[in-house]
Amino acid sequence: EIFQLFQSAYSGAPVPSESMGAVKKFQVSKLDLAGRRTVIYDQKPPKDMSGVTQLDALVRYIEDYCRNKGIKRLPDICLPALPFRIPYFAEDRKKESENVCVPVGLYDDPSRQLQAVTGVDFTQNHIYIAGSSQYGKTNLLQTMIRGIADSYSSDEVNIYILDFASMIMKNFETLRHVGGVITAREDEKLKSFLKMMLEEMECRKDLLAEMGLSSFGAYRESGYRELPQIVIMVDNFGAVRELFPGLEESLLSICRDGIAA
């Protein structure tokens, strides 16, 4: 695309109407004996109140001409703005990767004139969501769970939820993909869960080492599906450090070494 600057004649003047042309401008003056002129009547054309400028009239004429001639409108230079309500799109999603990936929304890249689906990869990366209160962090977690449930079976992905916020995530407790939902009041259950995850991590490391694979991502790329992807979602990580300072090291160990297992 080539953009060029050009200068045109002034086109902001109003378009004269028929009524303006029918009334002519003139004045009636009185002349006294001393030669002084006094205007006693002044007729001016009425102002055009339609607000149509020469540019507006020109654009309308070109538009009507193209419509009558069947000339199609060229695409806009910029893409339209993203819709206020994004339609659900996970149902038509095609698995282009062996990793566990789910879409979470649409993104707009004006510099590249690109609007596409954005998602998260649970196999290769950790996801940290930061934001103020009531800005949609929990809603994003729910969107991720919905995407996993729609795109994968419970044999492929297992989800464990640590809900230390509004406890709204308890609604997913009956979902087949969810192994359990732990709240802030269930400290013994949290300790048992962390112990189970650490043991599972060690077992998977030994198994991957025997198979000659470096990570769980390589395990899936090799075509193996016996081990499910384990996804741990923590809502309000700050509460974990405040309420369970003795368990913080175990949780950080899972975050540090769990990406490979």
C-alpha atoms as an extended CHARMM CRD file, in Angstrom:
* protein
*
       261  EXT
         1         1  GLU       CA              0.0000000000        0.0000000000        0.0000000000  PROA      1               0.0000000000
         2         2  ILE       CA              1.2220000000        3.5020000000       -0.8720000000  PROA      2               0.0000000000
         3         3  PHE       CA              0.1290000000        6.5490000000        1.1020000000  PROA      3               0.0000000000
         4         4  GLN       CA              0.6580000000        9.9800000000       -0.4680000000  PROA      4               0.0000000000
         5         5  LEU       CA             -0.1730000000       13.4600000000        0.7730000000  PROA      5               0.0000000000
         6         6  PHE       CA             -2.0340000000       15.8380000000       -1.5150000000  PROA      6               0.0000000000
         7         7  GLN       CA             -3.6400000000       19.2560000000       -1.2570000000  PROA      7               0.0000000000
         8         8  SER       CA             -7.1110000000       19.9900000000       -2.5330000000  PROA      8               0.0000000000
         9         9  ALA       CA             -9.2350000000       23.0930000000       -2.9200000000  PROA      9               0.0000000000
        10        10  TYR       CA            -11.3810000000       24.1790000000        0.0190000000  PROA      10              0.0000000000
        11        11  SER       CA            -14.5290000000       22.0760000000        0.0420000000  PROA      11              0.0000000000
        12        12  GLY       CA            -16.1040000000       23.0310000000        3.3660000000  PROA      12              0.0000000000
        13        13  ALA       CA            -18.3930000000       25.7410000000        1.9610000000  PROA      13              0.0000000000
        14        14  PRO       CA            -22.1350000000       25.0480000000        2.1190000000  PROA      14              0.0000000000
        15        15  VAL       CA            -23.9160000000       23.9040000000       -1.0040000000  PROA      15              0.0000000000
        16        16  PRO       CA            -26.2550000000       26.6730000000       -2.2170000000  PROA      16              0.0000000000
        17        17  SER       CA            -29.9000000000       25.6490000000       -2.2090000000  PROA      17              0.0000000000
        18        18  GLU       CA            -32.6570000000       26.6650000000       -4.6180000000  PROA      18              0.0000000000
        19        19  SER       CA            -34.1340000000       29.0990000000       -2.1110000000  PROA      19              0.0000000000
        20        20  MET       CA            -30.8070000000       30.8450000000       -1.7870000000  PROA      20              0.0000000000
        21        21  GLY       CA            -30.6080000000       31.4520000000       -5.5060000000  PROA      21              0.0000000000
        22        22  ALA       CA            -34.1850000000       32.7560000000       -5.7500000000  PROA      22              0.0000000000
        23        23  VAL       CA            -33.5790000000       35.6290000000       -3.2980000000  PROA      23              0.0000000000
        24        24  LYS       CA            -31.1610000000       38.2710000000       -4.5340000000  PROA      24              0.0000000000
        25        25  LYS       CA            -29.1530000000       40.5250000000       -2.3070000000  PROA      25              0.0000000000
        26        26  PHE       CA            -29.8860000000       44.2820000000       -2.5000000000  PROA      26              0.0000000000
        27        27  GLN       CA            -30.1890000000       47.3580000000       -0.3220000000  PROA      27              0.0000000000
        28        28  VAL       CA            -32.5030000000       50.3760000000       -0.2660000000  PROA      28              0.0000000000
        29        29  SER       CA            -30.8310000000       53.5320000000        1.0020000000  PROA      29              0.0000000000
        30        30  LYS       CA            -31.9550000000       57.0890000000        1.7420000000  PROA      30              0.0000000000
        31        31  LEU       CA            -29.8280000000       59.9980000000        0.6120000000  PROA      31              0.0000000000
        32        32  ASP       CA            -30.1960000000       63.2990000000        2.4470000000  PROA      32              0.0000000000
        33        33  LEU       CA            -29.3900000000       66.8100000000        1.1570000000  PROA      33              0.0000000000
        34        34  ALA       CA            -25.8860000000       66.6080000000        2.5780000000  PROA      34              0.0000000000
        35        35  GLY       CA            -25.1230000000       63.4620000000        0.5360000000  PROA      35              0.0000000000
        36        36  ARG       CA            -25.1410000000       61.0850000000        3.5220000000  PROA      36              0.0000000000
        37        37  ARG       CA            -26.4350000000       57.5900000000        2.7010000000  PROA      37              0.0000000000
        38        38  THR       CA            -28.5680000000       55.6540000000        5.2200000000  PROA      38              0.0000000000
        39        39  VAL       CA            -29.6210000000       52.0500000000        4.6180000000  PROA      39              0.0000000000
        40        40  ILE       CA            -33.3370000000       51.6670000000        5.2740000000  PROA      40              0.0000000000
        41        41  TYR       CA            -33.7960000000       48.1360000000        3.8550000000  PROA      41              0.0000000000
        42        42  ASP       CA            -31.3070000000       45.2980000000        3.3980000000  PROA      42              0.0000000000
        43        43  GLN       CA            -32.3180000000       42.0220000000        1.7200000000  PROA      43              0.0000000000
        44        44  LYS       CA            -29.9110000000       39.0830000000        2.1170000000  PROA      44              0.0000000000
        45        45  PRO       CA            -30.2580000000       35.5020000000        0.8630000000  PROA      45              0.0000000000
        46        46  PRO       CA            -31.2940000000       33.0920000000        3.6430000000  PROA      46              0.0000000000
        47        47  LYS       CA            -28.5460000000       31.0080000000        5.1870000000  PROA      47              0.0000000000
        48        48  ASP       CA            -28.4180000000       27.3610000000        4.2150000000  PROA      48              0.0000000000
        49        49  MET       CA            -29.4630000000       25.4310000000        7.3310000000  PROA      49              0.0000000000
        50        50  SER       CA            -29.0440000000       21.9470000000        5.8020000000  PROA      50              0.0000000000
        51        51  GLY       CA            -25.4070000000       21.7260000000        6.8660000000  PROA      51              0.0000000000
        52        52  VAL       CA            -24.4210000000       19.9770000000        3.6250000000  PROA      52              0.0000000000
        53        53  THR       CA            -20.9710000000       21.0260000000        2.5000000000  PROA      53              0.0000000000
        54        54  GLN       CA            -19.4730000000       20.7090000000       -0.9450000000  PROA      54              0.0000000000
        55        55  LEU       CA            -17.4000000000       17.7700000000        0.2990000000  PROA      55              0.0000000000
        56        56  ASP       CA            -20.5260000000       15.9890000000        1.6130000000  PROA      56              0.0000000000
        57        57  ALA       CA            -22.3140000000       16.5370000000       -1.6970000000  PROA      57              0.0000000000
        58        58  LEU       CA            -19.3180000000       15.2570000000       -3.6510000000  PROA      58              0.0000000000
        59        59  VAL       CA            -19.0400000000       12.1020000000       -1.5300000000  PROA      59              0.0000000000
        60        60  ARG       CA            -22.7710000000       11.4110000000       -1.9080000000  PROA      60              0.0000000000
        61        61  TYR       CA            -22.5770000000       11.8690000000       -5.6620000000  PROA      61              0.0000000000
        62        62  ILE       CA            -19.6380000000        9.4430000000       -5.9580000000  PROA      62              0.0000000000
        63        63  GLU       CA            -21.4010000000        6.9360000000       -3.7040000000  PROA      63              0.0000000000
        64        64  ASP       CA            -24.6140000000        7.0600000000       -5.7400000000  PROA      64              0.0000000000
        65        65  TYR       CA            -22.6480000000        6.7710000000       -8.9870000000  PROA      65              0.0000000000
        66        66  CYS       CA            -20.7320000000        3.6820000000       -7.7900000000  PROA      66              0.0000000000
        67        67  ARG       CA            -23.9270000000        2.0730000000       -6.5060000000  PROA      67              0.0000000000
        68        68  ASN       CA            -25.7090000000        2.5970000000       -9.8380000000  PROA      68              0.0000000000
        69        69  LYS       CA            -22.7150000000        1.3150000000      -11.8180000000  PROA      69              0.0000000000
        70        70  GLY       CA            -22.2430000000       -1.7280000000       -9.5560000000  PROA      70              0.0000000000
        71        71  ILE       CA            -18.7480000000       -0.7050000000       -8.4350000000  PROA      71              0.0000000000
        72        72  LYS       CA            -17.7680000000       -2.5760000000       -5.2650000000  PROA      72              0.0000000000
        73        73  ARG       CA            -16.4320000000       -0.7240000000       -2.2690000000  PROA      73              0.0000000000
        74        74  LEU       CA            -12.7240000000       -1.2140000000       -1.5390000000  PROA      74              0.0000000000
        75        75  PRO       CA            -11.8120000000       -2.7270000000        1.8400000000  PROA      75              0.0000000000
        76        76  ASP       CA            -10.9980000000       -0.2790000000        4.6220000000  PROA      76              0.0000000000
        77        77  ILE       CA             -7.3730000000        0.5400000000        5.3770000000  PROA      77              0.0000000000
        78        78  CYS       CA             -7.7620000000       -0.6310000000        8.9820000000  PROA      78              0.0000000000
        79        79  LEU       CA             -9.5770000000       -3.6750000000       10.2920000000  PROA      79              0.0000000000
        80        80  PRO       CA            -12.7780000000       -3.0430000000       12.2530000000  PROA      80              0.0000000000
        81        81  ALA       CA            -12.6250000000       -2.9100000000       16.0280000000  PROA      81              0.0000000000
        82        82  LEU       CA            -12.9590000000       -6.1580000000       17.9580000000  PROA      82              0.0000000000
        83        83  PRO       CA            -16.5600000000       -6.9450000000       18.8810000000  PROA      83              0.0000000000
        84        84  PHE       CA            -17.7080000000       -6.0780000000       22.3830000000  PROA      84              0.0000000000
        85        85  ARG       CA            -18.9290000000       -9.6510000000       22.8560000000  PROA      85              0.0000000000
        86        86  ILE       CA            -16.6610000000      -12.2910000000       21.3460000000  PROA      86              0.0000000000
        87        87  PRO       CA            -18.4780000000      -15.3470000000       19.9510000000  PROA      87              0.0000000000
        88        88  TYR       CA            -17.4600000000      -18.7110000000       21.3350000000  PROA      88              0.0000000000
        89        89  PHE       CA            -14.9160000000      -20.3200000000       19.0290000000  PROA      89              0.0000000000
        90        90  ALA       CA            -13.4030000000      -23.3270000000       20.8480000000  PROA      90              0.0000000000
        91        91  GLU       CA            -15.8780000000      -25.7540000000       19.2810000000  PROA      91              0.0000000000
        92        92  ASP       CA            -14.3540000000      -25.2730000000       15.8100000000  PROA      92              0.0000000000
        93        93  ARG       CA            -10.7720000000      -25.3480000000       17.0640000000  PROA      93              0.0000000000
        94        94  LYS       CA             -8.3620000000      -27.6510000000       15.2270000000  PROA      94              0.0000000000
        95        95  LYS       CA             -5.5110000000      -29.2180000000       17.1920000000  PROA      95              0.0000000000
        96        96  GLU       CA             -2.4860000000      -27.8680000000       15.3460000000  PROA      96              0.0000000000
        97        97  SER       CA             -0.0410000000      -28.8400000000       18.1170000000  PROA      97              0.0000000000
        98        98  GLU       CA              0.6430000000      -31.9060000000       20.1980000000  PROA      98              0.0000000000
        99        99  ASN       CA              0.7180000000      -29.6970000000       23.2770000000  PROA      99              0.0000000000
       100       100  VAL       CA             -2.3210000000      -28.9400000000       25.3950000000  PROA      100             0.0000000000
       101       101  CYS       CA             -3.4010000000      -25.5380000000       24.0730000000  PROA      101             0.0000000000
       102       102  VAL       CA             -6.7110000000      -23.7420000000       24.5200000000  PROA      102             0.0000000000
       103       103  PRO       CA             -7.9660000000      -20.4380000000       23.0920000000  PROA      103             0.0000000000
       104       104  VAL       CA             -8.9050000000      -17.6970000000       25.5380000000  PROA      104             0.0000000000
       105       105  GLY       CA             -9.8060000000      -14.7420000000       23.3270000000  PROA      105             0.0000000000
       106       106  LEU       CA             -8.9690000000      -12.5530000000       20.3450000000  PROA      106             0.0000000000
       107       107  TYR       CA             -6.1160000000      -10.0790000000       20.0300000000  PROA      107             0.0000000000
       108       108  ASP       CA             -5.7440000000       -7.0340000000       17.7900000000  PROA      108             0.0000000000
       109       109  ASP       CA             -2.3550000000       -6.1000000000       16.3120000000  PROA      109             0.0000000000
       110       110  PRO       CA             -2.9140000000       -2.7810000000       14.4750000000  PROA      110             0.0000000000
       111       111  SER       CA              0.7010000000       -2.4480000000       13.2980000000  PROA      111             0.0000000000
       112       112  ARG       CA              0.4200000000       -5.7450000000       11.4000000000  PROA      112             0.0000000000
       113       113  GLN       CA             -3.2980000000       -5.3530000000       10.6430000000  PROA      113             0.0000000000
       114       114  LEU       CA             -3.9270000000       -8.7370000000       12.2320000000  PROA      114             0.0000000000
       115       115  GLN       CA             -6.7830000000      -10.0370000000       14.3580000000  PROA      115             0.0000000000
       116       116  ALA       CA             -6.4390000000      -13.6320000000       15.4650000000  PROA      116             0.0000000000
       117       117  VAL       CA             -7.1930000000      -16.0930000000       18.2300000000  PROA      117             0.0000000000
       118       118  THR       CA             -4.8580000000      -16.0280000000       21.2260000000  PROA      118             0.0000000000
       119       119  GLY       CA             -4.4380000000      -18.9830000000       23.5370000000  PROA      119             0.0000000000
       120       120  VAL       CA             -2.3170000000      -20.5440000000       26.2440000000  PROA      120             0.0000000000
       121       121  ASP       CA              0.0100000000      -23.5480000000       26.0560000000  PROA      121             0.0000000000
       122       122  PHE       CA             -0.1530000000      -25.5710000000       29.2650000000  PROA      122             0.0000000000
       123       123  THR       CA              2.5140000000      -28.0400000000       28.1670000000  PROA      123             0.0000000000
       124       124  GLN       CA              5.3770000000      -25.6240000000       27.5610000000  PROA      124             0.0000000000
       125       125  ASN       CA              4.7470000000      -22.6820000000       29.8830000000  PROA      125             0.0000000000
       126       126  HSD       CA              3.4560000000      -21.5380000000       33.2260000000  PROA      126             0.0000000000
       127       127  ILE       CA              0.8100000000      -18.8170000000       33.1090000000  PROA      127             0.0000000000
       128       128  TYR       CA              0.8160000000      -16.0150000000       35.6690000000  PROA      128             0.0000000000
       129       129  ILE       CA             -2.2100000000      -13.6980000000       35.6400000000  PROA      129             0.0000000000
       130       130  ALA       CA             -1.8000000000      -10.3100000000       37.3450000000  PROA      130             0.0000000000
       131       131  GLY       CA             -4.3850000000       -7.5960000000       37.7900000000  PROA      131             0.0000000000
       132       132  SER       CA             -6.4430000000       -5.5690000000       40.2200000000  PROA      132             0.0000000000
       133       133  SER       CA             -9.4980000000       -6.8700000000       41.9840000000  PROA      133             0.0000000000
       134       134  GLN       CA            -12.6330000000       -7.3910000000       39.8580000000  PROA      134             0.0000000000
       135       135  TYR       CA            -10.6500000000       -7.2090000000       36.6060000000  PROA      135             0.0000000000
       136       136  GLY       CA            -11.4540000000      -10.7320000000       35.3930000000  PROA      136             0.0000000000
       137       137  LYS       CA             -8.6280000000      -12.9750000000       36.6440000000  PROA      137             0.0000000000
       138       138  THR       CA            -10.9910000000      -15.6630000000       37.9340000000  PROA      138             0.0000000000
       139       139  ASN       CA            -13.0980000000      -15.3350000000       34.8030000000  PROA      139             0.0000000000
       140       140  LEU       CA            -10.0110000000      -16.0610000000       32.7000000000  PROA      140             0.0000000000
       141       141  LEU       CA             -9.3290000000      -19.2150000000       34.7500000000  PROA      141             0.0000000000
       142       142  GLN       CA            -12.8930000000      -20.3430000000       34.1160000000  PROA      142             0.0000000000
       143       143  THR       CA            -12.4220000000      -19.7160000000       30.3920000000  PROA      143             0.0000000000
       144       144  MET       CA             -9.3100000000      -21.9100000000       30.4380000000  PROA      144             0.0000000000
       145       145  ILE       CA            -11.1700000000      -24.7220000000       32.1950000000  PROA      145             0.0000000000
       146       146  ARG       CA            -14.0000000000      -24.4710000000       29.6830000000  PROA      146             0.0000000000
       147       147  GLY       CA            -11.5170000000      -24.6140000000       26.7960000000  PROA      147             0.0000000000
       148       148  ILE       CA             -9.8040000000      -27.7040000000       28.2260000000  PROA      148             0.0000000000
       149       149  ALA       CA            -13.1080000000      -29.4840000000       28.8170000000  PROA      149             0.0000000000
       150       150  ASP       CA            -14.2940000000      -28.7390000000       25.2640000000  PROA      150             0.0000000000
       151       151  SER       CA            -11.0700000000      -29.6980000000       23.4910000000  PROA      151             0.0000000000
       152       152  TYR       CA             -9.7080000000      -32.6210000000       25.5200000000  PROA      152             0.0000000000
       153       153  SER       CA            -10.9990000000      -35.6540000000       27.3510000000  PROA      153             0.0000000000
       154       154  SER       CA            -10.4660000000      -36.3590000000       31.0360000000  PROA      154             0.0000000000
       155       155  ASP       CA             -7.9480000000      -39.0600000000       30.0510000000  PROA      155             0.0000000000
       156       156  GLU       CA             -5.8110000000      -36.4180000000       28.3310000000  PROA      156             0.0000000000
       157       157  VAL       CA             -5.9120000000      -33.5990000000       30.8810000000  PROA      157             0.0000000000
       158       158  ASN       CA             -6.4240000000      -33.6140000000       34.6670000000  PROA      158             0.0000000000
       159       159  ILE       CA             -7.1270000000      -30.3470000000       36.4920000000  PROA      159             0.0000000000
       160       160  TYR       CA             -6.5590000000      -29.5330000000       40.1690000000  PROA      160             0.0000000000
       161       161  ILE       CA             -7.8290000000      -26.2070000000       41.5050000000  PROA      161             0.0000000000
       162       162  LEU       CA             -6.5730000000      -24.3220000000       44.5710000000  PROA      162             0.0000000000
       163       163  ASP       CA             -9.2510000000      -21.7150000000       45.2170000000  PROA      163             0.0000000000
       164       164  PHE       CA             -8.1620000000      -19.1850000000       47.8500000000  PROA      164             0.0000000000
       165       165  ALA       CA            -10.3290000000      -16.3430000000       46.5510000000  PROA      165             0.0000000000
       166       166  SER       CA            -14.1240000000      -16.2700000000       46.1430000000  PROA      166             0.0000000000
       167       167  MET       CA            -14.4780000000      -20.0840000000       46.0900000000  PROA      167             0.0000000000
       168       168  ILE       CA            -16.5310000000      -19.7790000000       42.8970000000  PROA      168             0.0000000000
       169       169  MET       CA            -14.2660000000      -22.4600000000       41.4090000000  PROA      169             0.0000000000
       170       170  LYS       CA            -16.0420000000      -25.0300000000       43.5790000000  PROA      170             0.0000000000
       171       171  ASN       CA            -18.6240000000      -25.1190000000       40.7870000000  PROA      171             0.0000000000
       172       172  PHE       CA            -16.1510000000      -27.1720000000       38.7010000000  PROA      172             0.0000000000
       173       173  GLU       CA            -15.7320000000      -29.8550000000       41.3720000000  PROA      173             0.0000000000
       174       174  THR       CA            -18.1060000000      -32.2610000000       39.5910000000  PROA      174             0.0000000000
       175       175  LEU       CA            -16.4010000000      -31.8580000000       36.2030000000  PROA      175             0.0000000000
       176       176  ARG       CA            -14.8000000000      -35.0990000000       35.0220000000  PROA      176             0.0000000000
       177       177  HSD       CA            -11.5340000000      -33.3190000000       34.2330000000  PROA      177             0.0000000000
       178       178  VAL       CA            -11.2150000000      -31.8910000000       37.7520000000  PROA      178             0.0000000000
       179       179  GLY       CA             -9.5300000000      -34.1360000000       40.3220000000  PROA      179             0.0000000000
       180       180  GLY       CA            -10.4120000000      -31.8230000000       43.1990000000  PROA      180             0.0000000000
       181       181  VAL       CA            -10.9260000000      -28.2610000000       44.4040000000  PROA      181             0.0000000000
       182       182  ILE       CA             -9.0610000000      -27.1920000000       47.5630000000  PROA      182             0.0000000000
       183       183  THR       CA            -10.0620000000      -24.0750000000       49.5220000000  PROA      183             0.0000000000
       184       184  ALA       CA             -8.2870000000      -22.0400000000       52.1960000000  PROA      184             0.0000000000
       185       185  ARG       CA             -9.9870000000      -23.9500000000       55.0170000000  PROA      185             0.0000000000
       186       186  GLU       CA             -8.7010000000      -27.3560000000       53.8980000000  PROA      186             0.0000000000
       187       187  ASP       CA             -5.0790000000      -27.1970000000       55.0250000000  PROA      187             0.0000000000
       188       188  GLU       CA             -4.7040000000      -30.9690000000       55.5190000000  PROA      188             0.0000000000
       189       189  LYS       CA             -6.1250000000      -31.6000000000       52.0880000000  PROA      189             0.0000000000
       190       190  LEU       CA             -3.6400000000      -29.1020000000       50.6440000000  PROA      190             0.0000000000
       191       191  LYS       CA             -0.7130000000      -30.8230000000       52.3540000000  PROA      191             0.0000000000
       192       192  SER       CA             -1.8010000000      -34.2150000000       50.9950000000  PROA      192             0.0000000000
       193       193  PHE       CA             -2.2040000000      -32.7550000000       47.5170000000  PROA      193             0.0000000000
       194       194  LEU       CA              1.2520000000      -31.1810000000       47.4550000000  PROA      194             0.0000000000
       195       195  LYS       CA              2.7970000000      -34.4390000000       48.6890000000  PROA      195             0.0000000000
       196       196  MET       CA              0.9650000000      -36.3510000000       45.9590000000  PROA      196             0.0000000000
       197       197  MET       CA              2.1570000000      -33.9200000000       43.2740000000  PROA      197             0.0000000000
       198       198  LEU       CA              5.7760000000      -34.1070000000       44.4100000000  PROA      198             0.0000000000
       199       199  GLU       CA              5.6830000000      -37.9100000000       44.3200000000  PROA      199             0.0000000000
       200       200  GLU       CA              4.0040000000      -37.8830000000       40.9000000000  PROA      200             0.0000000000
       201       201  MET       CA              6.6730000000      -35.5110000000       39.6400000000  PROA      201             0.0000000000
       202       202  GLU       CA              9.4750000000      -37.8190000000       40.7450000000  PROA      202             0.0000000000
       203       203  CYS       CA              7.7870000000      -40.8480000000       39.1530000000  PROA      203             0.0000000000
       204       204  ARG       CA              7.3840000000      -39.0230000000       35.8580000000  PROA      204             0.0000000000
       205       205  LYS       CA             10.9950000000      -37.8490000000       35.8740000000  PROA      205             0.0000000000
       206       206  ASP       CA             12.1790000000      -41.4320000000       36.2770000000  PROA      206             0.0000000000
       207       207  LEU       CA              9.8410000000      -42.6490000000       33.5290000000  PROA      207             0.0000000000
       208       208  LEU       CA             10.8860000000      -39.9290000000       31.0800000000  PROA      208             0.0000000000
       209       209  ALA       CA             14.5480000000      -40.6350000000       31.8170000000  PROA      209             0.0000000000
       210       210  GLU       CA             14.0510000000      -44.3340000000       31.0220000000  PROA      210             0.0000000000
       211       211  MET       CA             12.3730000000      -43.4090000000       27.7390000000  PROA      211             0.0000000000
       212       212  GLY       CA             15.1830000000      -41.0110000000       26.8440000000  PROA      212             0.0000000000
       213       213  LEU       CA             12.9160000000      -37.9580000000       26.8240000000  PROA      213             0.0000000000
       214       214  SER       CA             13.7640000000      -34.6060000000       28.3520000000  PROA      214             0.0000000000
       215       215  SER       CA             10.3080000000      -33.2560000000       29.1340000000  PROA      215             0.0000000000
       216       216  PHE       CA              6.5980000000      -33.9590000000       29.0830000000  PROA      216             0.0000000000
       217       217  GLY       CA              6.3520000000      -31.8610000000       25.9140000000  PROA      217             0.0000000000
       218       218  ALA       CA              8.7780000000      -34.2350000000       24.1970000000  PROA      218             0.0000000000
       219       219  TYR       CA              6.6980000000      -37.1280000000       25.5350000000  PROA      219             0.0000000000
       220       220  ARG       CA              3.5870000000      -35.8120000000       23.7470000000  PROA      220             0.0000000000
       221       221  GLU       CA              5.5210000000      -34.9610000000       20.5780000000  PROA      221             0.0000000000
       222       222  SER       CA              6.6960000000      -38.5720000000       20.4520000000  PROA      222             0.0000000000
       223       223  GLY       CA              3.0810000000      -39.7010000000       20.2500000000  PROA      223             0.0000000000
       224       224  TYR       CA              2.6670000000      -41.0660000000       23.7850000000  PROA      224             0.0000000000
       225       225  ARG       CA             -0.6660000000      -40.4550000000       25.4650000000  PROA      225             0.0000000000
       226       226  GLU       CA             -0.6780000000      -42.8060000000       28.4820000000  PROA      226             0.0000000000
       227       227  LEU       CA              0.1930000000      -40.0180000000       30.9380000000  PROA      227             0.0000000000
       228       228  PRO       CA             -2.3260000000      -37.1810000000       31.1920000000  PROA      228             0.0000000000
       229       229  GLN       CA             -1.3310000000      -33.5440000000       31.2910000000  PROA      229             0.0000000000
       230       230  ILE       CA             -1.7360000000      -32.2650000000       34.8610000000  PROA      230             0.0000000000
       231       231  VAL       CA             -2.8630000000      -28.6420000000       35.1640000000  PROA      231             0.0000000000
       232       232  ILE       CA             -2.8180000000      -26.9560000000       38.5780000000  PROA      232             0.0000000000
       233       233  MET       CA             -4.7590000000      -23.6900000000       38.8310000000  PROA      233             0.0000000000
       234       234  VAL       CA             -4.1900000000      -21.4260000000       41.8310000000  PROA      234             0.0000000000
       235       235  ASP       CA             -6.6470000000      -18.5840000000       42.3570000000  PROA      235             0.0000000000
       236       236  ASN       CA             -5.0300000000      -15.9060000000       44.5720000000  PROA      236             0.0000000000
       237       237  PHE       CA             -1.4480000000      -17.1130000000       44.9700000000  PROA      237             0.0000000000
       238       238  GLY       CA             -0.7650000000      -14.3600000000       47.4830000000  PROA      238             0.0000000000
       239       239  ALA       CA             -3.1530000000      -16.0050000000       49.9550000000  PROA      239             0.0000000000
       240       240  VAL       CA             -1.1180000000      -19.2390000000       49.7770000000  PROA      240             0.0000000000
       241       241  ARG       CA              2.0100000000      -17.4220000000       50.9450000000  PROA      241             0.0000000000
       242       242  GLU       CA              0.0760000000      -15.6600000000       53.6960000000  PROA      242             0.0000000000
       243       243  LEU       CA             -1.9970000000      -18.5690000000       55.0270000000  PROA      243             0.0000000000
       244       244  PHE       CA              0.4500000000      -21.4490000000       54.4530000000  PROA      244             0.0000000000
       245       245  PRO       CA              4.0180000000      -20.1030000000       54.6450000000  PROA      245             0.0000000000
       246       246  GLY       CA              5.3400000000      -23.5730000000       55.4620000000  PROA      246             0.0000000000
       247       247  LEU       CA              3.9590000000      -24.9880000000       52.1930000000  PROA      247             0.0000000000
       248       248  GLU       CA              5.2890000000      -22.2700000000       49.9440000000  PROA      248             0.0000000000
       249       249  GLU       CA              8.5440000000      -24.1270000000       49.2420000000  PROA      249             0.0000000000
       250       250  SER       CA              6.6750000000      -27.2620000000       48.1130000000  PROA      250             0.0000000000
       251       251  LEU       CA              4.4650000000      -25.2480000000       45.7980000000  PROA      251             0.0000000000
       252       252  LEU       CA              7.4290000000      -23.3520000000       44.3430000000  PROA      252             0.0000000000
       253       253  SER       CA              9.2110000000      -26.6740000000       43.7650000000  PROA      253             0.0000000000
       254       254  ILE       CA              6.2510000000      -27.8820000000       41.7340000000  PROA      254             0.0000000000
       255       255  CYS       CA              6.2620000000      -24.6250000000       39.7470000000  PROA      255             0.0000000000
       256       256  ARG       CA             10.0080000000      -24.8630000000       39.1480000000  PROA      256             0.0000000000
       257       257  ASP       CA             10.3350000000      -28.5200000000       38.1720000000  PROA      257             0.0000000000
       258       258  GLY       CA              6.7870000000      -29.3840000000       37.1380000000  PROA      258             0.0000000000
       259       259  ILE       CA              7.0560000000      -27.9180000000       33.6480000000  PROA      259             0.0000000000
       260       260  ALA       CA              9.3290000000      -30.7880000000       32.6170000000  PROA      260             0.0000000000
       261       261  ALA       CA              7.1420000000      -33.4940000000       34.1410000000  PROA      261             0.0000000000
